[in-house]
Structure formats: structure tokens, C-alpha cells
Amino acid sequence: MDCQMPVMDGYTATRHLRNDPRFEHLPVIAMTASALAEDRERALASGMNAHIAKPLNVPLMLRTMAQWIVSHGPARPAEPGPATDWAPAEGMGAIDTADGLTRCLGKAHLYRRILRSFRDANRDFAATTAAAIDGGAWGDALHRVHDLKGLAGTIGAHGLHAAAQALQAALQARDEQAIKSSRVRTESELAAVIEEIERLVAAE
């Protein structure tokens, strides 16, 4: 359950599920970019069974999911990914490829796919975020920055993760000066990450 969904957040959605007898025992696992104890407690209080924080620790995520899948019924074994001898070249500063690959259980084909998806999904980040902020669509801007932050952590883009976190805080505070400076930093970090992804995937 994505805790930061627009329109209806995950906490509210879970409470609605628990009010329906058909879903009283349905396993619901929180997924959120916050690892704070109070966020975990809020998830459990809303009726969720467990909490997974982003950036993802994939082994921990799989153990958590397996615990509730097994408790709710037989789990279907995951199909192995396609064999590949591709491995990312050494990162050049914007991406910690060792960390990103570890979060993907060492599966290079999965990491490559995530890198490509990240690149393709965020080419228009600067334009769409600027349009949302200029139009006063604060929720849309926050949602986009929140997604960027989580994915940046997953692929090992630590500088971008920190910049997006600062931008998210500035947006939440509606601090125009902080928003301006954080946007510049975030867009600069994102450009460096996308440029590095281009080099990494070109090396396959």
C-alpha cells in the first residue's frame, strides 16, 4: 500500500478495507519513503500488517512480503529473470552502482531495467514540476518529488535523493526561497544522474 497516494492516501484506503468484512484479514503492507517510528506506528494503527521503507532494501522487502504471503496462503514461486552477463560499469560520481545493484539482489538485468525506467520517467521532471508549482498544484508537485526521491535512493543516486528530500521539505513548508534553491540543486543532480545512466547502459 502506497502511503502517499494522491486523492486518498494509503492510511485512509486501508481503514476503508478494514471496514469491509471481506478484507478483514487481507495482508496490507505499508510502503513509504519514511522510516520514522511514528510512520510505522501510524501504518499499523490504520490496520496495516507491516511496514516497508524506501529506498528499498530488497532482501528485507522480500522477507517481509514472504512472511505475509505465506501466512495468508500458498506463495507462487517467483519466475527467474532472463540470464544476462551485463554488469554496470563503475559509477562516475552521481550513482553508487554497488549500492543500487545490492538493492536489486545483485540482479544486473533488473538493475538495468530500473535505470532505464528511471531515465525515461524523469526526463520531463523539471518541466512538469515547474508547471505544477507555477499553477499552484502543490499536491502534484509533492507527489512527483516524492516519487523521484524514492527511486533515486533505490538506484543508488544518493546526492539526488538528498536534494529531492530537501525540495520535498521546502514544498511542504511552501518556502519559496528554499523551493527555488532546492529545485536548482535537484535538477542539477538529476541531469548528472541521467547522463551517468546513459553511460552505464551504453556500456552493456
Sine and cosine of phi, psi and omega as CSV:
sin_phi,cos_phi,sin_psi,cos_psi,sin_omega,cos_omega
0.00,0.00,0.87,-0.50,0.05,-1.00
-0.97,0.25,0.91,-0.42,-0.06,-1.00
-0.94,0.33,-0.36,0.93,-0.10,-1.00
-0.96,-0.29,0.45,0.89,0.01,-1.00
-0.86,0.50,0.60,-0.80,0.08,-1.00
-0.95,0.30,0.30,-0.95,0.02,-1.00
0.95,0.33,-0.91,0.42,0.06,-1.00
-0.80,-0.60,0.88,-0.47,-0.04,-1.00
-0.98,0.22,0.16,-0.99,-0.10,-1.00
-0.91,0.42,-0.51,0.86,0.02,-1.00
-0.91,0.42,-0.72,0.69,0.01,-1.00
-0.91,0.41,-0.68,0.73,0.00,-1.00
-0.87,0.49,-0.64,0.77,-0.01,-1.00
-0.92,0.39,-0.64,0.76,0.04,-1.00
-0.88,0.48,-0.62,0.78,0.06,-1.00
-0.90,0.43,-0.66,0.75,0.03,-1.00
-0.88,0.48,-0.70,0.72,-0.05,-1.00
-0.93,0.36,-0.36,0.93,0.04,-1.00
-0.98,0.21,-0.17,0.98,0.03,-1.00
-0.98,-0.20,0.89,-0.46,-0.05,-1.00
-0.81,0.58,-0.47,0.88,-0.01,-1.00
-0.90,0.43,-0.45,0.90,-0.09,-1.00
-0.92,-0.40,0.34,0.94,-0.06,-1.00
-0.87,0.50,-0.59,0.81,-0.07,-1.00
-0.93,-0.36,0.21,0.98,0.03,-1.00
-0.92,0.38,0.83,-0.56,0.04,-1.00
-0.91,0.42,0.78,-0.63,0.05,-1.00
-0.79,-0.61,0.84,-0.54,-0.03,-1.00
-0.91,-0.42,0.80,-0.59,0.01,-1.00
-0.95,0.31,0.63,-0.77,0.18,-0.98
-0.79,-0.62,0.85,-0.52,-0.08,-1.00
-0.50,-0.86,0.40,-0.92,0.02,-1.00
-0.98,0.18,-0.06,1.00,-0.03,-1.00
-0.96,-0.27,0.74,-0.67,0.02,-1.00
-0.96,-0.28,0.23,0.97,-0.03,-1.00
-0.93,0.37,0.54,-0.84,-0.04,-1.00
-0.87,0.50,-0.61,0.79,-0.03,-1.00
-0.92,0.40,-0.49,0.87,0.04,-1.00
-0.95,0.32,-0.62,0.78,0.07,-1.00
-0.89,0.45,-0.69,0.73,0.00,-1.00
-0.90,0.43,-0.61,0.79,0.02,-1.00
-0.90,0.43,-0.64,0.76,0.02,-1.00
-0.89,0.45,-0.72,0.69,-0.01,-1.00
-0.91,0.41,-0.61,0.79,-0.01,-1.00
-0.92,0.40,-0.48,0.88,0.00,-1.00
-0.98,0.19,-0.15,0.99,0.04,-1.00
0.92,-0.40,0.06,1.00,0.04,-1.00
-0.98,0.22,0.36,-0.93,-0.08,-1.00
-0.99,-0.11,-0.44,0.90,-0.07,-1.00
-0.38,-0.92,0.08,-1.00,-0.14,-0.99
-0.65,-0.76,0.80,-0.61,0.07,-1.00
-0.86,-0.51,0.82,-0.57,-0.03,-1.00
-0.99,-0.15,0.49,-0.87,0.11,-0.99
-0.96,-0.27,0.49,-0.87,0.04,1.00
-0.90,0.43,0.56,-0.83,-0.17,-0.99
-0.93,0.37,0.71,-0.70,0.27,-0.96
-0.99,-0.15,0.99,-0.15,-0.19,-0.98
-0.87,0.49,-0.70,0.71,0.03,-1.00
-0.85,0.53,-0.67,0.74,0.02,-1.00
-0.92,0.40,-0.65,0.76,0.03,-1.00
-0.86,0.50,-0.72,0.70,-0.03,-1.00
-0.92,0.40,-0.62,0.79,0.04,-1.00
-0.90,0.43,-0.67,0.75,0.01,-1.00
-0.90,0.43,-0.71,0.70,0.01,-1.00
-0.90,0.44,-0.68,0.74,-0.03,-1.00
-0.88,0.47,-0.61,0.80,0.00,-1.00
-0.85,0.53,-0.69,0.72,-0.08,-1.00
-1.00,0.06,-0.46,0.89,0.09,-1.00
-0.92,0.39,-0.71,0.70,-0.01,-1.00
-0.91,0.42,-0.63,0.78,-0.03,-1.00
-0.94,0.33,-0.36,0.93,-0.06,-1.00
-0.98,-0.18,-0.26,0.97,-0.03,-1.00
0.33,-0.94,0.09,-1.00,-0.03,-1.00
-0.91,0.42,0.70,-0.71,0.01,-1.00
-1.00,0.01,0.64,-0.76,0.08,-1.00
-1.00,0.07,0.81,-0.59,-0.02,-1.00
-0.85,0.52,0.64,-0.77,0.03,-1.00
-0.94,0.33,0.64,-0.77,0.05,-1.00
-0.98,0.20,0.69,-0.72,-0.01,-1.00
-0.92,0.39,0.51,-0.86,0.05,-1.00
-0.96,0.28,0.21,-0.98,0.00,-1.00
-0.91,0.42,0.58,-0.82,0.02,-1.00
-0.92,0.39,0.59,-0.81,0.02,-1.00
-0.42,-0.91,0.53,-0.85,0.08,-1.00
-0.96,-0.29,0.21,0.98,0.00,-1.00
-0.96,0.28,0.65,-0.76,0.12,-0.99
-0.62,-0.78,0.65,-0.76,-0.03,-1.00
-0.90,0.43,0.62,-0.78,0.10,-1.00
-0.94,0.34,0.22,-0.97,0.02,-1.00
-0.85,0.53,0.71,-0.71,0.04,-1.00
-0.91,0.40,0.39,-0.92,-0.07,-1.00
-0.94,-0.35,0.38,0.93,0.09,-1.00
0.84,-0.55,-0.61,0.79,-0.06,-1.00
-0.99,0.11,-0.41,0.91,-0.05,-1.00
-0.75,-0.66,0.76,-0.65,0.13,-0.99
-1.00,0.03,1.00,-0.02,-0.10,-0.99
-0.92,0.40,-0.51,0.86,0.02,-1.00
-0.89,0.45,-0.68,0.73,0.02,-1.00
-0.92,0.39,-0.71,0.71,0.00,-1.00
-0.88,0.48,-0.67,0.74,0.00,-1.00
-0.92,0.38,-0.60,0.80,0.05,-1.00
-0.88,0.47,-0.64,0.77,0.00,-1.00
-0.92,0.39,-0.29,0.96,0.06,-1.00
-0.97,-0.23,0.40,0.92,0.03,-1.00
0.86,0.51,0.46,0.89,0.00,-1.00
0.97,0.25,0.15,0.99,-0.04,-1.00
-1.00,0.07,0.98,-0.20,-0.09,-1.00
-0.89,0.46,-0.60,0.80,-0.02,-1.00
-0.90,0.43,-0.59,0.81,0.03,-1.00
-0.94,0.34,-0.69,0.72,0.00,-1.00
-0.89,0.46,-0.67,0.74,0.03,-1.00
-0.87,0.49,-0.69,0.73,-0.01,-1.00
-0.90,0.43,-0.65,0.76,0.01,-1.00
-0.91,0.40,-0.66,0.75,0.04,-1.00
-0.86,0.51,-0.72,0.70,-0.01,-1.00
-0.90,0.43,-0.68,0.74,0.00,-1.00
-0.90,0.44,-0.65,0.76,0.03,-1.00
-0.87,0.49,-0.73,0.68,0.00,-1.00
-0.86,0.52,-0.75,0.66,-0.08,-1.00
-0.93,0.37,-0.56,0.83,-0.05,-1.00
-0.98,0.22,-0.32,0.95,-0.15,-0.99
-0.89,-0.46,0.18,0.98,0.06,-1.00
-0.88,0.47,-0.53,0.85,-0.05,-1.00
-0.98,-0.17,0.26,0.97,-0.08,-1.00
-0.83,0.55,-0.75,0.66,-0.07,-1.00
-0.87,0.50,-0.71,0.70,-0.06,-1.00
-0.93,0.37,-0.72,0.70,-0.06,-1.00
-0.94,0.33,-0.58,0.81,0.02,-1.00
-0.93,0.36,-0.66,0.75,0.04,-1.00
-0.88,0.48,-0.67,0.74,0.00,-1.00
-0.89,0.45,-0.66,0.75,0.00,-1.00
-0.91,0.42,-0.70,0.72,-0.01,-1.00
-0.91,0.41,-0.72,0.69,-0.01,-1.00
-0.89,0.45,-0.51,0.86,-0.01,-1.00
-1.00,0.01,0.05,1.00,0.01,-1.00
0.96,0.27,0.27,0.96,0.02,-1.00
-1.00,0.04,0.95,0.31,-0.11,-0.99
-0.89,0.45,-0.60,0.80,0.01,-1.00
-0.89,0.45,-0.67,0.74,0.02,-1.00
-0.91,0.42,-0.68,0.74,0.01,-1.00
-0.89,0.45,-0.70,0.71,0.01,-1.00
-0.89,0.46,-0.66,0.75,0.00,-1.00
-0.89,0.46,-0.67,0.74,-0.01,-1.00
-0.92,0.40,-0.67,0.74,0.00,-1.00
-0.93,0.37,-0.63,0.78,0.04,-1.00
-0.86,0.51,-0.71,0.70,0.01,-1.00
-0.90,0.44,-0.67,0.74,0.01,-1.00
-0.87,0.49,-0.70,0.71,-0.02,-1.00
-0.86,0.51,-0.74,0.67,-0.03,-1.00
-0.89,0.46,-0.70,0.71,-0.02,-1.00
-0.94,0.34,-0.57,0.82,0.03,-1.00
-0.87,0.49,-0.68,0.73,0.04,-1.00
-0.90,0.44,-0.62,0.78,-0.03,-1.00
-0.91,0.42,-0.64,0.77,-0.04,-1.00
-1.00,0.08,-0.09,1.00,0.02,-1.00
1.00,-0.05,0.30,0.95,0.02,-1.00
-1.00,0.01,0.98,0.19,-0.16,-0.99
-0.92,0.39,-0.63,0.77,0.02,-1.00
-0.90,0.44,-0.67,0.74,0.02,-1.00
-0.92,0.38,-0.63,0.78,0.03,-1.00
-0.86,0.52,-0.72,0.70,0.00,-1.00
-0.91,0.41,-0.65,0.76,0.00,-1.00
-0.91,0.42,-0.68,0.73,0.01,-1.00
-0.92,0.40,-0.57,0.82,0.04,-1.00
-0.90,0.44,-0.67,0.74,0.03,-1.00
-0.91,0.41,-0.64,0.77,0.02,-1.00
-0.91,0.41,-0.64,0.77,0.04,-1.00
-0.87,0.49,-0.70,0.71,0.01,-1.00
-0.90,0.44,-0.64,0.77,0.01,-1.00
-0.91,0.42,-0.65,0.76,0.02,-1.00
-0.91,0.41,-0.66,0.75,0.01,-1.00
-0.89,0.45,-0.56,0.83,0.00,-1.00
-1.00,0.06,-0.13,0.99,-0.08,-1.00
0.81,0.59,0.62,0.78,-0.01,-1.00
-1.00,0.00,0.98,-0.19,-0.14,-0.99
-0.87,0.49,-0.66,0.75,-0.01,-1.00
-0.91,0.40,-0.69,0.72,0.02,-1.00
-0.92,0.40,-0.60,0.80,0.05,-1.00
-0.88,0.48,-0.71,0.70,-0.03,-1.00
-0.88,0.48,-0.76,0.65,-0.03,-1.00
-0.93,0.37,-0.61,0.79,-0.01,-1.00
-0.93,0.36,-0.57,0.82,0.05,-1.00
-0.90,0.43,-0.68,0.74,0.01,-1.00
-0.87,0.50,-0.72,0.69,-0.01,-1.00
-0.90,0.43,-0.71,0.71,-0.03,-1.00
-0.89,0.45,-0.70,0.71,-0.03,-1.00
-0.92,0.39,-0.57,0.82,0.05,-1.00
-0.92,0.40,-0.71,0.70,0.02,-1.00
-0.90,0.44,-0.65,0.76,-0.01,-1.00
-0.90,0.44,-0.67,0.74,0.02,-1.00
-0.87,0.49,-0.64,0.76,0.02,-1.00
-0.92,0.39,-0.63,0.78,0.01,-1.00
-0.91,0.41,-0.72,0.69,0.00,-1.00
-0.89,0.46,-0.65,0.76,0.04,-1.00
-0.88,0.47,-0.65,0.76,0.01,-1.00
-0.94,0.35,-0.61,0.79,0.06,-1.00
-0.87,0.50,-0.66,0.75,0.03,-1.00
-0.85,0.53,-0.67,0.75,0.00,-1.00
-0.93,0.36,-0.65,0.76,-0.05,-1.00
-0.91,0.42,-0.74,0.68,-0.04,-1.00
-0.96,0.27,-0.39,0.92,0.04,-1.00
-0.95,0.31,-0.33,0.94,-0.06,-1.00
-0.99,0.11,-0.04,1.00,-0.05,-1.00
-0.96,0.29,0.00,0.00,0.00,0.00
